[in-house]
Amino acid sequence: QTQVPTEFRLKTAQDIVNLLEEQVFAVLEEPEAKTLEKARCIGYLSTVALKAVEIANLSGRIEALETALKARGKVA
């Protein structure tokens, strides 16, 4: 079982991706888990990680749009 420090907080989508990456490696290294169990768990974690990556990408794009709109408003 992976120990998470008490002060650990997920603040960004990248934090979630990093945590999920660690957990995938933990699953792969678990000697008591069978192949099918590992595959199911990693499939689920991958789905969650993909969603976090999508959210991170959308957040970056929204910030860029907001910056562009603010700059355009100052020029006009």
N, C-alpha and C positions, 0 to 999 in steps of 0.2 A: 504494500500500500504506500502510495506517494504521500509524503507529509508536506502540507502547504503551510508556510509561515502565517501566523495570526495577522500580521500587518499586510499580507498579500491582498491586493485589490486589482480587479480587472477594470481598467479605465478606457481602453481602446480596443478596437477590433483586432489590432495586431497582438495585444496582450492575450486575447482569446486564442488566436492562431498559435502563438508560442506555447501556451498551456496545452492545447490539443496535440501539438507536435510531441511534447514531452510524454503525454499520455499514450500516444500511439506507440512510441518506443517502449514504454512500460508494458503495454499489452504484448508487444512482440517478444519481450524478454521474460514474460510470465511462464514459468515452466509447467505449472499445473493446468493452464488453459489449453484446450484442444484446438486444432486448426480451425474448425468451423466456428468455434466460439470467438477466436481471434479475428477471423474474417468478418463476422457479424459486427463485432465491436469496432473494428477499424473502419468498416463501411459506414457505420453510424457517425463516428467521430469525423470522418472525411466529409460527410454531408454537412455537419455543423461547421466545420472549418471552411468549406466552400461558401456557406452563407456569410460567415464573418468576413471573408475576403471580399465578397460582393458588396457588403455594407461599407467596408473600408474604402473601396474604390468609389462608391457612390458619394460617400462623405467628402472625399477629396475633390470630386467633380463639382459638388454643390458649393464647396468653399471657393473654388476657382471661379464659378459663375457669379457668386456673390461679390467677390473681389472685382471682377470685370464690370458688373453692374454699378458698383459703388464708384469705380473710376470713371465710368461713362457718365454717371450723374454729375460728377464734379467738373467734367470737361464741358458738358452741355450747358 
